[in-house]
Amino acid sequence: MDDSPPPEKGERVAKLLARAGLCSRRDAERWIAEGRVALHGEVLKSPAVNVSDPAALTVDGKTLPAADRARLWRYHKPAGLVTTHRDEKGRETVFDALPKELPRLISVGRLDLNSEGLLLLTNDGELARRLELPANGWLRRYKVRVHGVVDPARLAALEKGVTIDGVAYGPIHAIFEGEQHVSNVWLTVSLREGRNREIRKVMAHLGLAVTRLIRLAYGPFQLGNLPRGAIEEVPPRVMREQFGDEAKPGTAEKKPKPERHQPPPRPQSTRRPDKETRDKKAKDKKARMKKKAHADHRR
């Protein structure tokens, strides 16, 4: 007999803070360790706490904001900005450059200091986490300028994946843009994982130095003609098309697809035909066979 206490109802603290758009789950755990989060006035010591009443939570003495619908923005990140809320080296961050009237936003993945192009931002930590998962299968597409001599065969071999320093990278599709026999070549690179500095590491493995890297697309969302440094919210209609009910407040988590219910098969009759019906069917079959034999004889 199991005498262990039943699990507490509610959701983990880090999940609630992320859903409220305050921070990522990882940052939430750090905030708890720093003593910034309290439940019913008592400072939490561990993130392993379930909370059934989010109104009882406070961060820096302030209650959590009411959950807004999940929103998403396309941002054209310039080179030279760090994708973090706080940089230890004091460098300017993406969030420093955003208009002040925007709510607190979280990035979907990252672009490193010297990379540029499309960066998705959201007010919902759960949505950000979901969009980052490789299991979604969303294609990330980049325009990459490399310096060096490109070996087309080694470039094509990336389709099968590559292992570098013990790290296995998934399939990468890379094709030339323009001339191939020059020292600075533009490539279009597509992948589905997007690990930390993956493209730069893979190109270095091929003896190529990345001199410019621009993200063009993240899943169905495109950089398009968005000017450098500009930010534009994804319309609610597009959010509904892409995420359905998940664009509503507090529903950014992926929900299981409903089962498809097939209509029950029609019951087959077990009643045996009467003698008159059986005799008629046998007579019709005999006539058809006789007619077919006569036609074969005439041929």
C-alpha positions as CSV (number, residue, x, y, z in Angstrom):
1,M,0.0,0.0,0.0
2,D,1.4,3.4,-1.0
3,D,1.3,5.8,2.0
4,S,3.0,8.7,0.1
5,P,1.0,12.0,0.2
6,P,-1.0,12.8,-3.0
7,P,0.7,15.3,-5.4
8,E,-0.1,18.9,-4.8
9,K,-2.5,20.5,-7.2
10,G,-1.6,23.4,-9.4
11,E,1.4,24.2,-11.5
12,R,5.1,24.7,-10.8
13,V,6.2,28.3,-9.9
14,A,8.6,28.6,-12.8
15,K,5.9,27.7,-15.3
16,L,3.5,30.3,-13.9
17,L,6.1,33.0,-14.0
18,A,7.0,32.1,-17.6
19,R,3.3,32.1,-18.6
20,A,2.8,35.5,-17.0
21,G,5.6,36.8,-19.4
22,L,7.9,37.8,-16.6
23,C,10.8,35.6,-17.5
24,S,11.9,32.2,-18.9
25,R,11.6,29.1,-16.7
26,R,15.4,29.1,-16.3
27,D,15.3,32.7,-15.1
28,A,12.5,31.9,-12.8
29,E,14.5,29.3,-11.0
30,R,17.4,31.8,-10.6
31,W,15.0,34.4,-9.2
32,I,13.8,31.8,-6.7
33,A,17.4,31.0,-5.7
34,E,17.9,34.8,-5.2
35,G,14.9,35.0,-2.9
36,R,12.9,37.2,-5.1
37,V,9.8,35.0,-5.2
38,A,7.3,34.5,-2.4
39,L,4.2,32.4,-1.9
40,H,1.6,33.7,0.7
41,G,4.3,36.1,1.9
42,E,6.9,33.4,2.5
43,V,10.0,33.5,0.4
44,L,10.4,30.3,-1.6
45,K,13.6,28.2,-1.2
46,S,13.0,25.8,-4.1
47,P,11.3,25.9,-7.5
48,A,9.8,22.4,-6.8
49,V,6.6,23.9,-5.5
50,N,3.1,23.6,-7.1
51,V,0.8,26.6,-6.8
52,S,-2.9,26.4,-7.3
53,D,-3.6,30.1,-6.8
54,P,-1.2,32.4,-8.9
55,A,-2.6,35.4,-7.0
56,A,-0.7,34.2,-3.9
57,L,2.6,34.6,-5.7
58,T,4.7,37.7,-5.7
59,V,8.0,38.7,-7.4
60,D,9.9,41.5,-5.7
61,G,6.8,42.2,-3.6
62,K,4.5,42.6,-6.6
63,T,1.7,40.2,-7.6
64,L,1.8,38.5,-11.0
65,P,0.2,40.5,-13.9
66,A,-3.1,39.1,-15.3
67,A,-2.4,36.7,-18.2
68,D,-2.7,38.3,-21.6
69,R,-3.3,36.4,-24.7
70,A,-0.2,34.9,-26.2
71,R,1.3,37.5,-28.6
72,L,4.2,37.2,-31.0
73,W,6.5,39.8,-32.7
74,R,8.9,39.7,-35.7
75,Y,12.0,41.7,-34.9
76,H,14.8,42.4,-37.4
77,K,17.8,42.1,-35.1
78,P,20.9,44.1,-36.2
79,A,24.4,42.8,-35.6
80,G,26.0,44.0,-32.4
81,L,23.2,43.3,-30.0
82,V,23.2,40.5,-27.4
83,T,20.0,38.4,-27.1
84,T,19.6,38.5,-23.4
85,H,17.9,40.7,-20.8
86,R,21.1,41.3,-18.9
87,D,24.6,41.2,-20.2
88,E,27.5,40.6,-17.7
89,K,29.9,42.5,-20.0
90,G,27.6,45.6,-20.2
91,R,26.9,45.2,-23.9
92,E,23.7,46.6,-25.4
93,T,21.0,44.0,-25.6
94,V,18.1,43.4,-28.0
95,F,15.7,44.4,-25.2
96,D,17.5,47.7,-24.6
97,A,16.8,48.6,-28.2
98,L,13.1,47.8,-28.2
99,P,10.4,50.5,-27.9
100,K,9.6,51.1,-24.2
101,E,5.9,50.8,-24.6
102,L,6.1,47.1,-25.4
103,P,5.3,44.6,-22.6
104,R,8.1,42.5,-21.2
105,L,9.2,40.1,-24.0
106,I,11.1,36.9,-24.3
107,S,13.1,35.7,-27.3
108,V,12.3,32.5,-29.1
109,G,15.8,31.1,-29.3
110,R,18.7,33.4,-29.8
111,L,20.9,35.1,-32.4
112,D,24.5,35.6,-31.3
113,L,26.2,39.0,-31.2
114,N,27.3,39.2,-34.8
115,S,24.2,37.5,-36.3
116,E,21.3,39.4,-37.7
117,G,17.8,38.9,-39.2
118,L,14.6,37.5,-37.9
119,L,14.2,37.1,-34.2
120,L,10.8,36.1,-32.8
121,L,9.7,37.7,-29.5
122,T,6.7,36.8,-27.3
123,N,5.1,37.8,-24.1
124,D,4.4,34.1,-23.2
125,G,7.2,32.0,-21.8
126,E,5.3,28.8,-22.5
127,L,4.8,29.7,-26.2
128,A,8.5,30.6,-26.4
129,R,9.5,27.2,-25.0
130,R,7.2,25.3,-27.3
131,L,8.5,27.1,-30.5
132,E,12.1,26.4,-29.5
133,L,11.6,22.6,-29.4
134,P,13.1,20.7,-32.3
135,A,10.2,18.4,-32.1
136,N,8.1,21.0,-33.8
137,G,10.1,20.4,-37.0
138,W,10.1,24.1,-37.9
139,L,12.7,25.0,-40.5
140,R,15.1,27.8,-39.8
141,R,16.5,29.3,-43.0
142,Y,19.6,31.5,-43.1
143,K,21.6,33.5,-45.7
144,V,25.3,32.9,-44.9
145,R,28.4,34.5,-46.4
146,V,31.5,32.4,-46.0
147,H,35.2,33.0,-46.8
148,G,37.2,30.2,-48.2
149,V,37.1,27.5,-50.8
150,V,33.8,25.5,-50.7
151,D,33.9,21.8,-51.4
152,P,30.5,21.1,-53.0
153,A,30.7,17.4,-52.1
154,R,31.4,18.1,-48.4
155,L,28.6,20.7,-48.5
156,A,26.1,18.2,-49.9
157,A,27.2,15.6,-47.3
158,L,25.8,17.9,-44.6
159,E,22.3,16.5,-45.6
160,K,23.2,13.4,-43.6
161,G,24.2,15.3,-40.5
162,V,27.7,15.7,-39.1
163,T,29.5,15.0,-35.8
164,I,31.9,17.7,-34.5
165,D,33.9,17.3,-31.3
166,G,31.5,14.6,-30.2
167,V,28.4,16.6,-30.9
168,A,26.0,15.2,-33.5
169,Y,24.2,17.8,-35.6
170,G,21.1,16.9,-37.6
171,P,20.7,17.3,-41.4
172,I,21.6,20.6,-42.8
173,H,20.6,21.7,-46.3
174,A,23.1,24.2,-47.9
175,I,23.1,25.5,-51.4
176,F,25.1,28.1,-53.3
177,E,23.8,31.5,-54.2
178,G,25.5,33.0,-57.2
179,E,29.1,32.1,-58.2
180,Q,30.8,29.2,-56.6
181,H,34.4,29.8,-57.5
182,V,35.1,33.0,-55.5
183,S,36.6,33.4,-52.0
184,N,33.4,35.0,-50.6
185,V,30.4,32.8,-51.3
186,W,26.8,33.3,-50.3
187,L,24.9,30.1,-49.1
188,T,21.3,29.4,-48.2
189,V,21.4,27.2,-45.2
190,S,18.3,25.4,-43.7
191,L,18.1,23.4,-40.5
192,R,15.6,22.3,-37.9
193,E,17.6,22.2,-34.7
194,G,19.4,25.5,-34.4
195,R,21.9,24.7,-31.6
196,N,24.2,27.3,-30.2
197,R,26.4,28.7,-33.0
198,E,25.6,25.6,-35.0
199,I,26.1,27.1,-38.5
200,R,29.4,28.8,-37.5
201,K,30.8,25.6,-36.0
202,V,29.8,23.4,-39.0
203,M,31.2,25.9,-41.5
204,A,34.5,26.1,-39.5
205,H,34.5,22.2,-39.7
206,L,34.5,22.6,-43.5
207,G,37.4,25.1,-43.3
208,L,35.1,28.1,-43.9
209,A,34.8,31.3,-41.9
210,V,31.4,32.9,-41.6
211,T,31.6,36.6,-42.3
212,R,27.9,37.3,-42.2
213,L,24.8,35.4,-41.0
214,I,21.2,36.5,-41.6
215,R,18.2,34.5,-40.4
216,L,15.5,34.8,-43.1
217,A,12.8,32.5,-41.7
218,Y,11.7,30.7,-38.6
219,G,9.0,28.2,-39.4
220,P,6.1,30.0,-41.2
221,F,7.4,33.4,-40.1
222,Q,9.5,35.4,-42.6
223,L,11.9,38.3,-42.3
224,G,10.5,39.7,-45.5
225,N,11.0,43.4,-46.0
226,L,11.0,44.3,-42.3
227,P,13.6,47.1,-41.9
228,R,16.7,46.5,-39.8
229,G,15.9,47.3,-36.1
230,A,12.1,47.3,-36.7
231,I,9.6,45.2,-34.8
232,E,6.1,44.2,-36.0
233,E,3.5,42.2,-34.2
234,V,2.1,39.1,-35.8
235,P,-1.7,39.8,-36.4
236,P,-4.1,37.9,-34.1
237,R,-5.6,36.2,-37.2
238,V,-2.3,34.7,-38.1
239,M,-1.8,33.6,-34.5
240,R,-5.2,31.8,-34.6
241,E,-4.3,30.1,-37.9
242,Q,-1.0,28.9,-36.5
243,F,-1.8,28.1,-32.9
244,G,-5.6,28.0,-32.6
245,D,-6.8,28.2,-29.0
246,E,-3.2,28.3,-27.8
247,A,-3.2,32.0,-28.6
248,K,-5.7,32.6,-25.7
249,P,-4.5,33.6,-22.2
250,G,-2.6,30.9,-20.4
251,T,-3.1,28.3,-23.2
252,A,0.2,28.4,-25.0
253,E,0.9,24.8,-24.2
254,K,0.5,22.3,-27.0
255,K,-2.7,20.4,-26.6
256,P,-3.3,16.8,-27.8
257,K,-5.2,16.5,-31.0
258,P,-8.7,15.3,-30.6
259,E,-9.4,11.8,-31.6
260,R,-11.0,11.2,-34.9
261,H,-14.2,9.3,-34.3
262,Q,-15.3,7.1,-37.2
263,P,-19.0,6.3,-37.5
264,P,-19.7,2.8,-36.2
265,P,-20.0,0.1,-39.0
266,R,-23.4,-0.7,-40.1
267,P,-24.5,-4.0,-38.7
268,Q,-24.8,-6.8,-41.3
269,S,-28.0,-8.7,-41.5
270,T,-27.8,-12.2,-40.2
271,R,-31.2,-13.1,-41.6
272,R,-31.0,-15.9,-44.2
273,P,-32.8,-15.2,-47.5
274,D,-36.0,-17.2,-48.0
275,K,-36.2,-20.1,-50.5
276,E,-38.0,-18.0,-53.2
277,T,-35.2,-15.4,-53.1
278,R,-32.4,-18.1,-53.3
279,D,-34.1,-19.8,-56.3
280,K,-34.4,-16.4,-58.1
281,K,-30.7,-15.6,-57.6
282,A,-29.6,-19.1,-58.8
283,K,-31.8,-18.7,-61.9
284,D,-30.4,-15.3,-62.7
285,K,-26.8,-16.6,-62.3
286,K,-27.5,-19.6,-64.6
287,A,-29.0,-17.3,-67.2
288,R,-25.9,-15.0,-67.1
289,M,-23.5,-18.0,-67.5
290,K,-25.6,-19.3,-70.5
291,K,-25.6,-15.9,-72.2
292,K,-21.8,-15.6,-71.7
293,A,-21.2,-19.2,-73.2
294,H,-23.3,-18.4,-76.2
295,A,-21.4,-15.1,-76.8
296,D,-18.0,-17.1,-76.6
297,H,-19.3,-19.7,-79.0
298,R,-20.2,-17.0,-81.6
299,R,-16.7,-15.6,-81.5
